[in-house]
Amino acid sequence: MPPQVASPDPVLRHYGRLTILLHWACTILVVGLWLQPWLHPVTGVQGRERLAHVALGAVLGLLLLLRITGRGLALLRRRALRSDLPAEAMHLALYALLFVTLAFGAIALWHAGISLAGLLAEGAYPAVDRGRWHMLVGLHGLAADLVLVFTGIHVTAALAHHFIWRDGLLARMALAFRHPPYRARGSRHDPGPQGAGDHGGHEFTRGQ
């Protein structure tokens, strides 16, 4: 029986720890930013609630830049296969929607002439065009709702990989201190106990 080697298939490898942390940090921020207006309504242009919302949005923007840069470099290194294109298209659409959401929020603040420091100012409502302000904030909210829809599609696809196809894709983003090599049992990368190379199953198992 030939010696078993680690699978070269990028689909069966874990992401790096930094990538995993960025992924989950962005996920928590997206969900938190979407829920904040429901849990703590953000009214007016100024105030602590608005400051918290904008500050967290700025952090999300920075993390997204890091995430996209790392993902782009990884794709260039491994030269993603055609089978990855649907997933990459979904990620691209999700990232684009996130940046559009952040952009509408930033444009609304710019239109109001409010800086991050000015968000804490108390007192009169800034002299802004109320109609345009509400339009920009409305577009910001609509884009955020679309982000949630695409996130739901993304989560549904991940769960399908885990429970239906059982190809171990979800385990790539597992939060753990150590990630032993994995392989899809029954794939061409796992010769099996008899070295038969059965292609029928897709059970995700720990490598030796």
N, C-alpha and C positions, 0 to 999 in steps of 0.2 A: 504494500500500500504506500503510495507516495506521501511524503511529509505534508502535513496540513499547514498552509500559510495563511496569514491574515488577509481578509478580503480587501481587494483594491477598490471595490465598489463604493463610491462616496455615499450612496444612499444608506449603507449599513454602518457608517462611522458616526461617532458622536461629534457634535460641535465642540469647539474649545470652550473652556470654562468662562472666559470673558464674554464670548458670544451668547452663551446661555444666560449669564447674568444680565446682559443688555436686553435680551429678548424678554425676560420676565419683568425686568424693571420697566420697560416700555409698556408691557401688558398691564401692569398694576397702575401706571400713570394714566393710561388711556381710560381704563375702567373708572378710576378715581375721578378724573376730570369730567367724565360723562355724568357720574353720579352726583358730583358736588352741587350743581344747580338744583337738584331735586332734594338733597339732604339739607343744604344750606343755600337757599336762594341768593343769587348774586343780583342785586338791584342797583340801578344807577351806574355811573361810570367809575366812581371812586369808592373806597372802603376796603376793609381788611379782607372781606370775602373775594373781592375783585383782585386784590393784590395776590392772595394765595393762588387763585385760579391762573393768573398771568405768570406768576413765578414758576408754578408747576408746569405750565405750558412751555416756558422757556427751557426748563430742564429736559422736558420730553423732546424738544427740538434738537438739543445738543446730543442727547442719547441716540436719536434717530440718525443724525449725521454719522456718528461713530458706527452704528449698526449697519448702515448702508455701505459705508466705506469698507468695513470688514467683509461684508457679504460680497461686494463687487470684487475685491481682491481674491476671495476664495473661489469665486466662479471663474476668474481668469486663470487661477492655478489649476483647477481640475477640469476646465473646459466642459461645462455641464452638458450632459447628454440631452438628446431631443426629448426623452421621456420626462425631463425636468421642466420643460417649457411651460406647461399649464401651471405648475406650482410657482415658477418664477413670475409668470404673468400676474397671478393672484397677489404675490408679494409686492410686485411693482405697483399694481392698482391700489393696494392698501397703503403703501408708503406715499403714493401721490395724494391720496385722499387725506392722509394725516397732515402732509405739508400744506395742502389747500386749507384745511381746517385751521392750522396755526397761522397761515397767512391772513385769512379773513379776520382772525382775532387781532393780529398785529396791526392790520390796516385800520380796524375800528379804533384802536387806541391812538394810532397816528392821526387819524381824522379828528379825534377829540383833543389832540394836543397834550396827551397825558403820558408822562414818563413813569417808570417803575416807582421812583421816589414820590411822584405826585399822586400815586394811587392811595397813599395813606392820608392825603390831605382831607380834612373834614370841611364841611360848609356847603356853599352854593354849588349847584349843578353847573359844570363847565359850560361855557357858551359854545355849544355845538349845534349842528343841524340835527334835531331830534329824529326826523324822518330818516335821514341817511344813516345815523347811528343805529337805529333799530333795524334798518335793512341789512347793514353789515353784520350786526350781531345775529340776525335771523339766518343769514347765509352761513355764518360760523356754526350755528346750531344745526342747520340742515346737513352740512358737511360732516359734523360730528355724528349725527344719526346714521349717515351712510357708512362712516368708519365702523360703527357698531354692527351694521348689517354685514359688511365684508369680514369683520372679525368673527361673526357667527358662522359664516361660510367656511372660514379658515379653521375654526374649531371643529366644525362638523366633519370636514375632510380629514383632520388629524384623528378624530375618533373613529372614522371609517377605516383608516389605515390600521389603527390599533385593534379594533374589535372585529372587523370584517376580513380585511386582507391579512392582518396579523403579520405585517412585514417589519415590525419593530421601528417604524419611522418615529413614533411618538417618543420612544426611549432616547432618541438623539438629543432631545431637549430636557431630559430629566435632570433635576437639580441633585447633584451628588458630589461628594468629595473625590471619589475615584470612579473612573469609567473604564471597566475592563472591556476588551474588544468583544464585539458582537458579530454574529453572522445569522443569516436566515437559514434555518434548518430546512434541508431539502433543496436548497438553491445550488447553482453550479459551483458556488464557492465552498460548499460543505460536502466533502466526499461521503459523509455518513459513516456508520460503523463498518460497512462493507465496501466503502469507496465507490458506491453505485452512482452517486451524483443524481439522485432523484429530484426532479423539478416540480413535483406535485405540491409539496407543502411549503408553508411560509411561516413556520414557528420561529420566533426570535429567541435565540439562546445565547448564553455566555460562551465566549471562546475559551480555549484552554491556555 
